Amino acid sequence: MKNTIILQVVSILVLLTVGSCNGGKSQDNMEKANIDKEGLQQNATHLTSKDGTRIAFSKAGTGPAIIIVNGALSYRAVYDDKPLVSALSKNFTIYTYDRRGRGESTDTSPYNVAREIEDIEALINDAGGSAYLYGVSSGAALSLLAAAKLGEEKIPKLALYEPPYVATAEKDKQGFVEQGKRINELIKTGKPGDATAYHFTAIGTPPEALENIRKSPQWPLMERVEHTLAYDYAILNDGAIPADAVKKATMPTLVMNGDKSFDFMSKIAKNLSGMMSKAQWKELKGQKHQASPEIIAPVLHEFFK
């Protein structure tokens, strides 16, 4: 296994690569989606987290609350959650939000993973003191840490899709930590976009595909929040499954992966679910690192109902 971190931005790479192979149609659709998402942002609500950071969020639907926690470089202007929100909002109240330092949310230095957990707790409090969590990629890793900290009373159920715990040996951990250090160096001393480009290169993006990403309308949006890549590396720590958090997260949990995703994601999901006291594992047929709303929505509905 390579000493690389596979985060949610891979799905953006796939979309852009498809667009370049289909006369740019996918890119046109993404530009249109951005217009829609900007409209969603205009209707955003804010709450204040414990340290004073303002967290922008939107909610839709009625019923028990589900908070969607996205992965690296993702926020509401980049990652379109609306199809999933639409599919689930008939039976649930769906929260989508900009993690701190992204989109319309503010930021507070120095960064600490505990502050991101407080952001989730603030959203849970807005929902009435209890909410389900659905985390994707590094957002799944954050959701697991939040569940371990906040407990089953505040997070009765937890759904995780492909948390990228790629370090399974000591050398993997060392390589992961070094990669995180390089990201931090580029954020501090590099030119805008250097850290984002390094990240894509580190996860195995071909040079021609990276060039397509640089030319896309999504690039400046990702570049704008590339400092938050350091946050995701902090959340994932040494890249290994966090044994202490696993022990403390005792609520019913659904750990998922796609059978068309990276080969090692299935093993990671199986291992994680096997370590948790009340977890089940499910592999979604035909799905990659970003699951289709049409496929994931009924799975989440069945689990959270």
BAFI-3210 file (N, C-alpha, C; in Angstrom, 3 decimals, decimal comma, padded with zeros to 6 digits):
// residues 305
n [1|2|3|4|5|6|7|8|9|10|11|12|13|14|15|16|17|18|19|20|21|22|23|24|25|26|27|28|29|30|31|32|33|34|35|36|37|38|39|40|41|42|43|44|45|46|47|48|49|50|51|52|53|54|55|56|57|58|59|60|61|62|63|64|65|66|67|68|69|70|71|72|73|74|75|76|77|78|79|80|81|82|83|84|85|86|87|88|89|90|91|92|93|94|95|96|97|98|99|100|101|102|103|104|105|106|107|108|109|110|111|112|113|114|115|116|117|118|119|120|121|122|123|124|125|126|127|128|129|130|131|132|133|134|135|136|137|138|139|140|141|142|143|144|145|146|147|148|149|150|151|152|153|154|155|156|157|158|159|160|161|162|163|164|165|166|167|168|169|170|171|172|173|174|175|176|177|178|179|180|181|182|183|184|185|186|187|188|189|190|191|192|193|194|195|196|197|198|199|200|201|202|203|204|205|206|207|208|209|210|211|212|213|214|215|216|217|218|219|220|221|222|223|224|225|226|227|228|229|230|231|232|233|234|235|236|237|238|239|240|241|242|243|244|245|246|247|248|249|250|251|252|253|254|255|256|257|258|259|260|261|262|263|264|265|266|267|268|269|270|271|272|273|274|275|276|277|278|279|280|281|282|283|284|285|286|287|288|289|290|291|292|293|294|295|296|297|298|299|300|301|302|303|304|305]
n.u [000,840|000,519|002,122|000,098|-002,467|-005,865|-008,326|-011,480|-011,348|-010,599|-012,868|-013,585|-011,519|-012,184|-014,615|-013,763|-011,946|-013,630|-015,140|-013,249|-013,027|-015,396|-016,026|-016,090|-018,520|-019,106|-017,775|-019,217|-021,643|-020,846|-020,229|-022,782|-023,903|-022,485|-023,602|-026,121|-025,391|-024,268|-026,513|-027,701|-025,892|-026,456|-028,717|-027,842|-027,474|-025,985|-024,129|-022,597|-019,635|-017,998|-015,522|-015,917|-015,886|-017,620|-019,962|-021,153|-024,184|-026,695|-030,047|-032,532|-035,750|-037,737|-037,909|-035,824|-032,467|-029,773|-026,397|-024,188|-020,861|-018,254|-015,250|-011,737|-010,892|-013,479|-016,489|-019,642|-019,802|-018,268|-018,706|-021,470|-024,136|-026,842|-028,510|-028,435|-029,406|-031,995|-033,022|-033,097|-034,458|-037,183|-037,781|-036,001|-034,245|-031,846|-028,585|-026,151|-022,863|-020,269|-017,146|-014,900|-012,889|-013,532|-015,488|-018,303|-017,886|-016,033|-012,683|-010,411|-007,357|-004,894|-005,227|-007,118|-008,061|-010,054|-011,602|-013,004|-014,661|-016,179|-017,550|-019,247|-020,709|-022,041|-023,755|-025,276|-026,524|-028,083|-029,851|-031,369|-030,094|-029,441|-028,251|-027,804|-024,758|-023,225|-020,375|-017,909|-015,061|-012,187|-013,849|-015,343|-013,490|-013,252|-015,861|-015,925|-014,146|-015,598|-017,875|-016,759|-015,972|-018,327|-020,351|-023,052|-025,512|-025,668|-024,969|-026,654|-026,485|-024,067|-022,679|-020,245|-018,335|-015,836|-013,446|-010,146|-007,973|-005,053|-002,633|-001,164|001,048|004,157|006,001|004,256|002,909|004,983|005,591|003,173|003,022|005,245|004,350|002,262|003,734|005,051|002,907|002,139|004,427|004,342|001,975|002,714|005,018|004,946|003,719|000,368|-001,751|000,229|000,262|-002,154|-001,711|000,448|-000,828|-002,696|-000,865|000,448|-001,518|-001,543|-002,348|-002,311|-000,063|-001,322|-003,995|-003,951|-003,332|-005,713|-007,389|-006,300|-007,114|-009,783|-013,012|-013,233|-010,744|-009,735|-011,503|-010,831|-008,155|-008,424|-009,035|-006,953|-005,291|-006,668|-006,118|-004,140|-005,601|-007,084|-005,061|-004,229|-006,474|-006,432|-004,087|-001,577|-002,383|-003,398|-005,993|-007,739|-007,396|-008,256|-010,425|-012,137|-012,816|-014,306|-016,462|-019,391|-021,901|-024,490|-023,102|-022,476|-020,277|-018,946|-017,952|-017,094|-017,334|-015,954|-014,040|-010,808|-008,602|-007,777|-009,660|-011,829|-010,707|-009,910|-012,408|-013,634|-011,862|-012,117|-014,856|-014,869|-013,457|-015,100|-017,679|-020,431|-020,788|-021,521|-020,638|-020,755|-020,618|-020,882|-022,278|-020,798|-019,880|-017,647|-015,084|-016,653|-019,867|-022,823|-025,702|-028,171|-027,669|-026,532|-028,409|-030,843|-029,615|-028,626|-031,071|-032,366|-030,652|-030,686|-033,346]
n.v [-001,198|002,191|005,012|007,111|009,587|009,269|011,278|013,057|014,725|013,282|012,511|014,850|015,051|012,848|013,707|015,945|014,796|013,139|015,148|016,306|014,359|014,312|016,482|018,586|018,686|017,817|019,709|022,008|021,368|021,395|024,057|025,155|023,899|025,194|027,747|027,134|026,218|028,485|029,997|028,487|029,037|031,720|031,567|030,624|029,786|030,876|029,721|030,050|028,643|027,072|028,377|030,825|030,838|031,286|029,231|028,301|027,031|024,961|023,767|021,272|019,779|017,530|015,827|013,383|014,554|014,605|015,091|015,995|015,371|016,539|015,871|016,498|019,725|020,226|022,030|023,768|025,221|023,817|021,051|019,285|018,654|018,610|016,737|014,439|015,517|016,192|013,638|012,540|014,312|014,039|012,468|013,114|015,738|017,466|018,479|020,453|021,764|024,299|023,379|024,668|027,428|027,262|028,159|029,964|029,909|031,028|031,176|030,152|030,632|028,973|025,978|023,197|019,848|019,275|021,565|021,376|019,272|020,497|022,252|020,491|019,621|021,984|022,185|019,900|020,680|022,743|021,191|020,184|018,709|016,124|014,119|012,280|011,249|011,480|010,777|011,459|010,205|011,913|013,359|011,350|010,278|012,433|012,428|010,001|010,577|012,622|011,224|009,478|011,290|012,755|010,918|008,434|009,518|012,041|011,460|009,195|007,299|006,345|006,854|005,922|006,597|005,279|006,075|007,290|005,533|004,791|003,839|000,969|-000,237|000,352|001,764|002,873|004,712|006,500|007,530|008,777|010,779|012,328|013,228|014,859|016,820|018,014|019,129|021,084|022,711|023,718|025,147|027,192|028,376|028,140|029,002|030,215|027,506|025,574|023,683|022,371|021,298|019,592|017,813|016,565|015,361|013,649|011,762|010,346|011,502|011,808|013,852|015,161|015,082|016,607|019,063|019,579|019,908|022,236|024,090|024,200|025,532|024,920|025,001|027,578|027,723|025,547|026,164|028,393|027,379|025,767|025,757|024,310|021,696|020,913|020,614|018,296|016,391|016,559|015,558|012,907|012,095|009,830|008,356|005,856|003,592|004,950|003,562|004,139|005,916|004,208|002,357|003,952|004,841|003,702|003,553|002,320|001,647|002,184|001,126|001,844|001,082|001,503|-000,868|-000,337|001,406|002,456|-000,285|-000,959|000,165|-001,447|-003,331|-001,628|-000,651|-003,045|-003,840|-001,694|-001,815|-004,297|-003,792|-002,242|-002,100|-002,163|-002,254|-002,512|-003,742|-002,646|-003,069|-001,120|-001,708|-001,039|001,481|004,273|006,324|008,465|008,090|007,521|009,580|008,332|005,732|005,692|007,041|005,431|003,454|004,862|005,814|003,446|002,613|004,741|005,018]
n.w [000,000|-000,821|000,730|000,989|001,230|000,758|-000,057|-000,070|-002,289|-004,500|-005,847|-007,123|-008,948|-010,585|-011,719|-013,174|-014,927|-016,424|-017,605|-019,292|-021,140|-022,427|-024,060|-022,304|-021,010|-018,415|-016,873|-017,578|-016,368|-013,723|-013,392|-013,600|-011,407|-009,422|-009,469|-008,477|-005,934|-004,844|-004,521|-002,512|-000,476|000,000|001,484|003,834|007,302|010,340|013,166|016,391|017,412|020,256|020,652|019,518|016,756|013,720|012,256|009,184|007,952|006,386|006,426|005,802|005,411|007,524|010,663|012,419|012,959|010,611|010,263|007,782|007,178|005,465|003,429|002,673|001,424|000,716|000,627|000,802|-001,591|-003,326|-003,185|-004,111|-002,245|-002,590|-004,135|-002,466|-000,082|-000,917|-001,377|001,179|002,825|003,084|005,211|007,179|008,973|007,367|007,792|006,297|006,167|006,244|007,037|009,536|008,504|005,857|002,977|003,950|006,642|009,502|010,925|013,503|015,047|017,149|015,113|016,259|016,613|018,415|018,405|016,021|016,621|018,555|016,894|015,516|017,707|018,340|016,149|016,613|018,985|017,967|016,592|018,577|020,483|019,854|017,205|014,161|012,564|009,391|007,868|005,375|003,806|004,882|006,457|007,573|009,308|011,087|012,045|013,450|015,552|016,778|017,583|019,451|021,399|022,085|022,549|022,805|023,543|022,394|019,784|018,397|016,327|013,837|010,671|008,350|005,518|003,725|005,393|005,308|006,473|005,928|006,869|007,803|008,759|010,537|008,928|007,099|008,695|009,326|006,789|006,194|008,151|007,377|004,905|005,724|007,060|004,914|003,534|005,391|005,334|002,708|002,804|004,503|003,313|000,555|-002,795|-003,557|-004,125|-004,279|-002,180|-002,613|-005,177|-004,591|-002,898|-004,643|-006,378|-004,610|-004,034|-006,299|-008,723|-012,221|-014,236|-016,478|-015,768|-013,443|-014,555|-015,912|-013,715|-012,592|-014,481|-014,148|-013,024|-010,380|-009,214|-008,097|-005,953|-004,362|-003,904|-002,343|000,150|000,848|003,049|004,912|004,412|006,128|008,428|007,972|007,849|010,478|011,777|010,893|011,978|012,407|010,297|010,867|012,058|014,749|017,729|020,349|020,007|018,634|020,617|022,317|020,824|020,960|019,881|017,578|014,417|010,978|008,630|005,535|002,136|-001,353|-003,998|-006,288|-005,661|-004,376|-003,997|-001,400|000,283|000,960|002,709|004,782|005,686|006,507|008,560|010,365|011,061|012,279|014,579|016,128|018,601|018,030|015,254|011,746|008,515|005,157|001,709|-001,141|-004,195|-007,313|-006,649|-006,214|-004,694|-004,088|-003,301|-005,194|-004,862|-005,354|-004,707|-002,104|-000,502|000,050|001,607|003,817|004,761|005,553|007,600|009,457|010,137]
ca.u [000,000|001,303|002,001|-000,630|-003,767|-006,893|-009,374|-012,661|-011,089|-010,447|-014,111|-013,535|-010,636|-012,934|-015,580|-013,067|-011,380|-014,745|-015,491|-012,268|-013,200|-016,723|-016,228|-016,251|-019,892|-019,139|-017,360|-020,341|-022,612|-020,324|-020,386|-024,189|-024,127|-021,954|-024,598|-027,132|-024,842|-024,102|-027,837|-027,872|-025,103|-027,099|-029,742|-027,186|-027,606|-024,732|-024,132|-021,290|-019,048|-017,550|-014,386|-016,298|-015,893|-018,961|-020,112|-022,255|-024,842|-028,040|-030,784|-033,737|-036,522|-038,301|-037,629|-034,539|-031,408|-028,548|-025,369|-023,254|-019,517|-017,489|-013,821|-010,732|-011,131|-014,900|-017,463|-020,892|-019,632|-017,490|-019,271|-022,919|-024,875|-028,279|-029,251|-028,561|-030,314|-033,343|-033,458|-033,270|-035,175|-038,598|-037,921|-034,995|-033,743|-030,469|-027,673|-024,874|-022,181|-018,881|-016,229|-014,185|-011,861|-014,009|-016,747|-018,801|-017,492|-014,793|-011,640|-009,748|-006,039|-004,354|-006,165|-007,114|-009,131|-011,132|-012,487|-013,924|-015,665|-017,097|-018,421|-020,286|-021,568|-022,904|-024,806|-026,150|-027,346|-029,091|-030,838|-032,145|-029,286|-029,132|-028,243|-026,997|-023,659|-022,778|-019,095|-017,344|-013,614|-011,612|-015,004|-015,707|-012,525|-013,666|-017,114|-015,595|-013,586|-016,702|-018,723|-016,040|-015,944|-019,648|-021,110|-024,266|-026,662|-025,702|-024,857|-027,207|-026,015|-022,946|-022,433|-018,926|-018,039|-014,436|-012,423|-008,875|-006,938|-004,203|-001,400|-001,366|002,350|004,909|006,570|003,155|002,674|006,081|005,399|001,989|003,404|006,123|003,520|001,569|004,698|005,290|001,720|002,227|005,506|003,878|000,959|003,390|006,078|004,753|002,809|-001,012|-001,969|001,301|-000,143|-003,215|-001,076|001,222|-001,792|-003,179|000,248|000,722|-002,527|-001,377|-002,976|-001,424|000,195|-002,303|-005,237|-003,735|-003,422|-007,144|-007,940|-005,838|-007,859|-011,211|-013,562|-013,124|-009,391|-009,606|-012,289|-010,020|-006,950|-008,823|-009,126|-005,933|-004,717|-007,396|-005,538|-003,412|-006,589|-007,440|-003,923|-004,261|-007,560|-006,015|-002,914|-000,535|-002,999|-003,878|-007,276|-007,515|-007,928|-008,948|-011,727|-012,941|-013,331|-015,251|-017,630|-020,150|-023,223|-024,601|-022,310|-022,432|-019,033|-019,194|-016,998|-017,577|-016,542|-015,173|-013,116|-009,442|-008,619|-007,566|-010,752|-012,640|-010,007|-009,982|-013,777|-013,842|-011,071|-012,705|-016,124|-014,561|-012,902|-016,126|-018,554|-021,779|-020,669|-021,744|-019,923|-021,529|-019,942|-021,875|-021,958|-020,629|-019,566|-016,251|-014,824|-017,832|-021,036|-023,941|-026,835|-029,231|-027,283|-026,264|-029,573|-031,661|-028,821|-028,667|-032,453|-032,631|-029,844|-031,047|-034,794]
ca.v [000,000|003,415|005,936|008,274|009,839|009,360|012,098|013,210|015,473|012,368|012,530|016,019|014,650|011,977|014,518|016,800|013,951|012,769|016,331|016,529|013,300|014,433|017,818|019,590|018,744|017,695|020,996|022,909|021,020|021,825|025,507|025,389|023,488|026,238|028,802|026,651|026,142|029,844|030,367|027,831|029,760|032,985|031,267|029,931|030,237|030,750|029,567|030,340|027,521|027,374|029,307|032,056|030,661|031,240|028,088|028,460|025,756|024,953|022,566|021,050|018,597|017,371|014,524|013,312|015,285|013,979|016,073|015,475|015,902|016,302|015,640|017,514|020,780|020,287|022,849|023,759|025,794|022,895|019,702|019,425|017,691|018,796|015,518|013,589|016,215|016,037|012,256|012,188|015,331|013,678|011,780|013,596|017,100|017,291|019,602|020,537|022,938|024,579|023,190|025,908|027,814|027,017|028,769|031,101|029,784|031,715|030,301|030,654|030,016|027,881|024,893|022,032|018,932|019,379|022,663|020,884|018,470|021,475|022,750|019,466|019,664|023,157|021,813|018,962|021,475|023,426|020,179|019,780|017,969|014,784|014,047|011,261|011,770|010,763|011,350|010,957|010,297|012,445|013,747|010,159|010,209|013,461|011,976|008,971|011,254|013,336|010,225|008,999|012,369|013,246|009,796|007,940|010,363|013,123|010,864|007,848|006,419|006,897|006,231|006,319|006,122|005,257|006,846|006,888|005,093|004,040|003,362|-000,318|-000,664|001,473|002,566|003,648|005,832|007,454|008,192|009,615|011,950|013,148|013,880|015,941|017,889|018,711|019,949|022,250|023,572|024,399|026,115|028,333|029,011|027,987|029,893|029,713|026,360|024,582|022,597|021,627|020,524|018,515|016,838|015,767|014,542|012,623|010,695|009,616|012,152|011,981|015,268|015,747|015,267|017,746|020,263|019,806|020,431|023,620|024,933|024,092|026,580|024,481|025,193|028,691|027,455|024,657|026,913|029,333|026,710|024,720|025,705|023,334|020,359|020,617|020,187|016,905|015,583|016,524|014,654|011,531|011,856|009,071|007,601|004,555|003,584|005,384|002,501|004,697|006,414|003,038|001,786|004,866|005,041|002,478|003,616|001,565|002,292|001,575|001,453|001,501|001,385|001,147|-001,967|000,173|002,399|001,970|-001,674|-001,114|000,736|-002,538|-003,884|-000,634|-000,635|-004,299|-003,805|-000,727|-002,330|-005,415|-003,283|-001,494|-003,022|-002,250|-001,808|-003,420|-003,347|-002,792|-002,661|-000,638|-002,189|-000,063|002,806|004,668|007,029|009,290|007,265|008,179|009,825|007,358|004,477|005,847|007,555|004,380|002,753|005,714|005,846|002,188|002,559|005,788|005,097]
ca.w [000,000|-000,882|001,852|000,487|001,827|-000,263|000,535|-000,893|-003,511|-005,624|-006,610|-007,984|-010,043|-011,495|-012,462|-014,125|-015,960|-017,295|-018,380|-020,339|-022,135|-023,013|-024,592|-021,242|-020,523|-016,966|-016,337|-017,724|-015,340|-012,436|-013,323|-013,313|-010,024|-008,545|-009,390|-007,555|-004,591|-004,337|-004,054|-001,225|000,507|000,324|002,467|004,935|008,676|011,082|014,617|016,977|018,125|021,614|020,662|018,835|015,305|013,143|011,361|008,239|007,664|005,818|006,808|005,016|005,755|008,863|011,247|013,122|012,260|010,116|009,912|006,797|007,432|004,236|003,537|002,375|000,434|000,369|001,333|000,052|-002,924|-004,147|-003,176|-004,208|-001,435|-002,731|-004,494|-001,287|000,829|-001,461|-001,226|002,588|003,595|003,278|006,499|008,127|008,847|006,908|007,992|005,586|006,719|005,864|008,158|009,864|007,546|004,495|002,581|004,731|008,046|009,847|011,436|014,694|015,245|016,340|014,863|017,130|016,204|019,400|018,025|014,985|017,316|019,164|015,817|015,327|018,899|018,214|015,198|017,327|019,904|017,148|016,200|019,740|021,431|019,374|015,737|013,517|011,751|008,204|007,484|004,129|003,671|006,118|007,265|008,333|010,407|012,044|012,659|014,429|016,727|017,429|018,233|020,627|022,382|022,490|023,073|022,153|023,842|021,403|018,450|018,591|015,260|013,092|009,365|007,852|004,169|003,313|006,127|004,687|007,410|004,999|007,511|008,470|009,279|011,099|007,842|006,533|009,601|009,163|005,500|006,302|008,947|006,546|003,899|006,415|007,314|003,645|003,292|006,272|004,835|001,502|003,214|005,136|002,520|-000,879|-003,499|-003,552|-004,996|-004,174|-001,285|-003,295|-006,248|-003,967|-002,400|-005,771|-006,849|-003,608|-004,086|-007,542|-009,871|-013,371|-014,541|-017,392|-015,025|-012,559|-015,376|-016,119|-012,469|-012,457|-015,415|-013,862|-012,146|-008,995|-008,678|-007,144|-004,754|-003,536|-003,531|-001,300|001,458|000,919|004,394|005,718|004,237|007,371|009,416|007,717|008,275|011,943|012,149|010,611|012,827|011,714|009,219|011,334|012,749|016,135|018,584|021,518|019,556|018,282|021,860|022,951|019,954|021,218|019,263|016,327|013,376|009,656|007,930|004,132|001,059|-002,679|-004,554|-007,414|-005,113|-004,219|-003,560|000,037|001,068|001,486|003,868|005,854|006,212|007,231|009,791|011,288|011,575|013,163|015,831|016,853|019,330|017,456|013,860|010,633|007,301|003,930|000,478|-002,097|-005,536|-008,388|-006,132|-006,055|-003,438|-003,837|-003,591|-005,856|-003,952|-005,598|-004,062|-000,675|000,224|000,668|002,624|005,006|005,261|006,246|008,815|010,420|010,436]
c.u [000,877|001,078|001,349|-001,948|-004,789|-008,080|-010,474|-012,422|-010,863|-011,699|-014,179|-012,658|-011,388|-013,897|-014,897|-012,460|-012,451|-015,133|-014,538|-012,403|-014,539|-017,004|-016,492|-017,656|-019,966|-018,747|-018,487|-021,374|-022,154|-020,441|-021,828|-024,496|-023,603|-022,928|-025,679|-026,612|-024,606|-025,436|-028,125|-027,103|-025,773|-028,179|-029,164|-027,496|-026,251|-025,023|-022,720|-020,811|-018,454|-016,429|-014,673|-016,318|-017,332|-019,011|-021,358|-022,865|-026,198|-028,742|-032,082|-034,438|-037,070|-038,018|-036,306|-033,418|-030,265|-027,596|-024,387|-021,905|-018,632|-015,980|-012,971|-011,145|-012,598|-015,646|-018,623|-020,773|-018,878|-018,192|-020,781|-023,630|-026,370|-029,038|-029,451|-029,514|-031,756|-033,881|-033,780|-034,212|-036,663|-038,819|-036,962|-034,756|-032,254|-029,684|-026,458|-024,190|-020,790|-018,015|-015,373|-013,032|-012,286|-015,303|-017,107|-018,507|-016,192|-013,797|-011,020|-008,437|-005,705|-005,384|-005,992|-008,289|-010,323|-012,107|-013,466|-015,007|-016,670|-018,033|-019,568|-021,242|-022,521|-024,044|-025,785|-027,066|-028,430|-030,215|-031,654|-031,396|-028,923|-029,204|-027,414|-025,882|-023,428|-021,517|-018,524|-015,844|-012,995|-012,698|-015,535|-014,772|-012,870|-014,939|-016,861|-015,030|-014,671|-017,593|-018,071|-016,063|-017,329|-020,581|-022,444|-025,492|-026,793|-025,632|-025,345|-026,752|-024,973|-022,778|-021,137|-018,710|-016,562|-013,512|-011,039|-007,758|-005,969|-002,960|-001,683|-000,062|003,114|005,493|005,494|002,884|003,738|005,929|004,228|002,312|004,299|005,333|002,754|002,486|004,952|004,113|001,788|003,302|005,032|002,802|001,629|004,316|005,868|003,855|001,391|-001,178|-000,923|000,886|-001,227|-002,634|-000,283|000,283|-002,293|-002,085|000,514|-000,281|-002,534|-002,028|-001,987|-001,240|-000,854|-003,642|-005,121|-003,835|-004,887|-007,792|-007,553|-006,645|-009,356|-011,701|-013,487|-011,767|-009,286|-010,409|-011,525|-008,773|-007,229|-008,829|-008,034|-005,243|-005,414|-006,964|-004,777|-004,367|-006,926|-006,296|-003,876|-005,328|-007,140|-004,745|-001,829|-001,101|-003,532|-005,248|-007,039|-008,173|-008,722|-010,330|-012,668|-013,573|-014,438|-016,520|-018,477|-021,554|-023,294|-023,948|-022,369|-021,171|-019,158|-017,990|-017,649|-016,712|-015,734|-014,187|-011,709|-009,456|-008,563|-008,710|-011,635|-012,014|-010,081|-011,358|-014,072|-013,104|-011,702|-013,994|-015,886|-014,033|-013,956|-017,166|-019,922|-021,793|-021,027|-021,037|-020,805|-020,715|-020,990|-021,448|-021,879|-020,199|-018,071|-016,099|-015,911|-019,052|-022,138|-025,084|-027,944|-028,949|-027,166|-027,499|-030,441|-030,929|-028,835|-030,060|-032,757|-031,878|-030,346|-032,522|-035,122]
c.v [001,250|004,260|007,215|008,385|010,022|010,067|012,364|013,953|014,572|012,370|013,725|015,729|013,814|012,785|015,350|015,994|013,505|013,933|016,551|015,502|013,393|015,857|018,868|019,656|018,672|019,011|022,009|022,646|021,484|023,333|025,866|025,031|024,531|027,385|028,407|026,680|027,526|030,378|029,750|028,571|031,068|032,794|030,595|030,599|030,075|030,456|029,810|029,148|028,007|028,398|030,594|031,962|030,554|030,137|028,280|027,094|026,002|023,707|022,490|019,798|018,615|015,959|014,545|013,937|014,362|015,103|015,405|016,161|015,535|016,257|016,804|018,436|020,938|021,265|023,065|024,347|024,863|021,555|019,790|018,317|017,703|017,558|014,581|014,209|016,029|014,633|011,897|013,113|015,050|013,074|012,266|015,090|016,994|018,580|019,429|021,808|023,087|024,371|024,444|026,152|027,661|027,776|029,983|030,985|030,549|030,699|030,953|029,897|029,958|026,783|023,787|021,151|019,034|020,493|022,233|019,992|019,387|022,075|021,774|019,460|020,848|022,887|020,835|019,703|022,233|022,459|019,668|018,894|016,562|014,778|012,863|011,949|010,865|011,444|010,664|011,227|010,857|013,008|012,575|009,994|011,233|013,022|010,907|009,597|011,997|012,363|009,699|010,031|012,686|012,142|009,541|008,798|011,485|012,601|009,416|006,834|007,153|006,128|006,794|005,735|006,354|006,209|006,377|006,562|004,182|003,440|002,083|-000,893|000,562|002,361|003,410|004,889|006,906|008,236|009,148|010,909|012,882|013,889|015,051|017,118|018,703|019,607|021,229|023,221|024,380|025,432|027,379|029,084|028,946|029,050|029,344|028,585|025,273|023,385|021,735|020,740|019,353|017,417|015,946|014,850|013,382|011,484|009,997|010,212|012,298|013,465|015,904|015,976|016,452|019,051|020,601|020,402|021,896|024,575|024,986|025,259|026,203|024,810|026,379|028,481|026,536|025,375|027,839|028,692|025,657|024,660|024,665|021,894|019,943|020,127|018,704|015,958|015,485|015,558|013,197|011,131|011,099|008,181|006,240|004,692|003,945|004,425|003,050|005,210|005,265|002,429|002,642|005,083|003,774|002,496|002,723|002,332|001,481|002,051|000,943|001,787|001,000|000,056|-001,564|001,246|001,797|000,602|-001,812|-000,583|-000,348|-003,122|-002,933|-000,650|-001,895|-004,280|-002,876|-001,266|-003,485|-004,990|-002,604|-002,442|-003,196|-001,820|-002,924|-002,865|-003,588|-002,267|-002,312|-000,971|-001,038|001,320|003,021|005,447|008,046|008,488|008,100|008,391|008,792|006,028|004,628|006,280|006,442|003,585|003,549|005,762|004,595|002,125|003,549|005,783|004,568]
c.w [000,000|000,359|001,367|001,200|000,718|000,363|-000,486|-002,199|-004,709|-006,483|-007,538|-009,192|-011,063|-012,339|-013,530|-015,256|-016,935|-018,179|-019,528|-021,452|-022,847|-023,446|-023,549|-020,680|-019,012|-016,310|-016,451|-016,641|-013,975|-012,286|-012,992|-011,864|-009,056|-008,393|-008,405|-006,125|-003,995|-003,847|-002,699|-000,142|000,930|001,383|003,710|006,268|009,340|012,546|015,115|017,777|019,452|021,652|019,900|017,318|014,805|012,087|010,504|007,931|007,005|006,313|006,017|005,519|007,165|009,352|011,987|012,297|011,832|009,729|008,957|006,997|006,236|004,480|003,073|001,238|000,052|001,263|000,376|-001,349|-003,869|-004,288|-003,097|-003,436|-001,725|-003,199|-003,303|-000,278|000,381|-001,216|000,225|003,357|003,764|004,657|007,579|007,927|008,543|007,088|007,077|006,070|006,129|007,094|008,348|008,886|006,096|004,238|003,412|006,225|008,282|010,408|012,659|014,879|016,736|016,158|015,891|016,725|017,151|019,058|016,935|015,593|018,012|018,121|015,579|016,515|018,843|017,234|015,843|018,286|019,156|016,765|017,387|020,718|021,016|017,850|015,281|012,736|010,556|007,717|006,262|004,100|004,954|007,030|008,080|009,523|011,495|012,772|013,718|015,703|017,501|018,194|019,509|021,752|022,948|022,972|022,402|022,426|022,813|019,976|018,549|017,540|014,419|011,786|008,794|006,467|003,847|004,076|005,686|005,675|006,663|005,647|008,294|009,027|009,749|010,010|007,155|007,381|009,415|007,857|005,516|007,050|008,127|005,471|004,511|006,705|006,043|003,282|004,128|005,807|003,630|001,818|003,759|004,194|001,018|-001,481|-003,380|-004,566|-004,868|-003,303|-001,933|-004,387|-005,676|-003,485|-003,531|-006,298|-005,897|-003,649|-005,438|-008,765|-011,023|-013,702|-015,447|-016,698|-014,063|-013,327|-015,671|-014,878|-012,287|-013,338|-015,098|-013,004|-010,675|-008,379|-007,723|-005,867|-003,805|-003,027|-002,353|000,089|001,624|002,280|005,261|005,433|005,492|008,451|009,233|008,085|009,795|012,439|011,987|011,358|012,063|010,611|009,599|011,989|014,219|017,131|019,768|021,139|019,232|019,533|022,461|022,120|019,995|020,614|018,019|015,176|012,089|008,957|006,499|003,247|-000,263|-003,287|-005,783|-006,966|-005,065|-003,557|-002,038|000,888|001,674|002,745|005,058|006,505|007,019|008,572|010,817|011,889|012,547|014,519|016,702|017,424|018,691|015,992|012,886|009,408|006,092|002,753|-000,562|-003,512|-006,535|-007,943|-005,973|-004,750|-003,109|-004,255|-004,244|-004,862|-004,120|-004,905|-002,550|000,112|000,821|001,741|003,923|005,605|006,074|007,574|009,867|010,834|011,830]
res [m|k|n|t|i|i|l|q|v|v|s|i|l|v|l|l|t|v|g|s|c|n|g|g|k|s|q|d|n|m|e|k|a|n|i|d|k|e|g|l|q|q|n|a|t|h|l|t|s|k|d|g|t|r|i|a|f|s|k|a|g|t|g|p|a|i|i|i|v|n|g|a|l|s|y|r|a|v|y|d|d|k|p|l|v|s|a|l|s|k|n|f|t|i|y|t|y|d|r|r|g|r|g|e|s|t|d|t|s|p|y|n|v|a|r|e|i|e|d|i|e|a|l|i|n|d|a|g|g|s|a|y|l|y|g|v|s|s|g|a|a|l|s|l|l|a|a|a|k|l|g|e|e|k|i|p|k|l|a|l|y|e|p|p|y|v|a|t|a|e|k|d|k|q|g|f|v|e|q|g|k|r|i|n|e|l|i|k|t|g|k|p|g|d|a|t|a|y|h|f|t|a|i|g|t|p|p|e|a|l|e|n|i|r|k|s|p|q|w|p|l|m|e|r|v|e|h|t|l|a|y|d|y|a|i|l|n|d|g|a|i|p|a|d|a|v|k|k|a|t|m|p|t|l|v|m|n|g|d|k|s|f|d|f|m|s|k|i|a|k|n|l|s|g|m|m|s|k|a|q|w|k|e|l|k|g|q|k|h|q|a|s|p|e|i|i|a|p|v|l|h|e|f|f|k]
***
